[in-house]
Amino acid sequence: MKRIVISLLAVFAVLSCAEDARIKLCEPYQIPGLASAPEFWTVRPSQVIDLCENVKVGKAEIIARTPAGQPVYAYFYGEFNEPAPQTNWSAGNSSSAISAYLGEQQHPQTIMLLAGVHGGEPEGVAAAMNMIQMLETGKDFRGQVDSTFLDLASNYRLIIIPCANMDGRAICPDHLSGQPFEVFRAVCQGTWLDGSLVGWKDSKRYFPLPVDKVSFPGGYPNSAGYNIQHDVAPGDMKTDEAKAICKLLARWRVDVMLNAHSCESNPHMFAPSTIDTKRHFDRGCRIANKVNSILWDKGLLVNERHLQLRNTETLNLSSIVNWCSGGFGITLECSSSYDNIHNPTIQYSFDQLMAPVFVSMNVIMEDGLESPLAERIKGGL
Ligand SMILES: [Zn+2]
């Protein structure tokens, strides 16, 4: 009952927030009988906003507003005080000295954790919120301490965006644990007016998704129908969310961005896109292999084929990090519930659903202590 009240308050808060906004959020997707998530599973937009009010160790900033008027927050941990680059990475890496972009002032390597780009995939949001809580108080919302994470984090500057797509998150359930494949698809990519599934790949045939032709838009797009993950066309970017993320990447010279998503299969990390530089690709593969191997050892990754990285020429927010900052992005897929496709006998706990994000952050930070994550060299003649 308490959970229902909290959810209703969250929906009310969101709708109130969007009162004088340009676009009204649609009704949230309802799953009758959906079990309550544990208290540490703080993934509602109102909870993201509330946490921001209590930040003391780090710093929280609103970096953008969604089309429905909701704030998008970034949290900063470490010293963020050096002057802005005097050039951008594109010009800087073709100039006589890349210090023109990097600056003269030394600072720790900078890692961005980007979560909640797709609103129906709350696992990254849950992990990011728990990390923020641990950085703030020493313990996460479970009361647990990941001393490896805290020790490693002290060597870095962290930018955490716990929920990039607040509009998508606002209309999706708190979790999809135990839900069948069709519900995952409906919640994440939406349904047409006749109730049929928009589908994963077909959702990308539209940019924006024609929101007047759907009965539910899914958590993929923001309320204007734009899939932030694919809002990467230079000169024609549509969402303030993606623009703000790219600005942060460039401003703070981010070395690595971990882009935390979820899928209906087991958790696994992808190789970076092959359109990135060979250096970044190789380093990203090294990290992905380490992450996948740990997930395998923990019994979370169970499909052997996901241990084998596949090359893709994907273009999305992860693959354009190099253009913004000379760093690279890497995409993680948590599981939204269990392995619907290959091993339906596995049902992950809520701890296990968000665990891959902690594993990935720790692997990236450990790897970066061996040698700089983003080796930047002059690209021009
Ligand atoms: Zn996703």
Residues whose N, C-alpha, C, O or C-beta is under 5 A from the ligand:
A	BS01	ZN	H118 E121 H261 S262
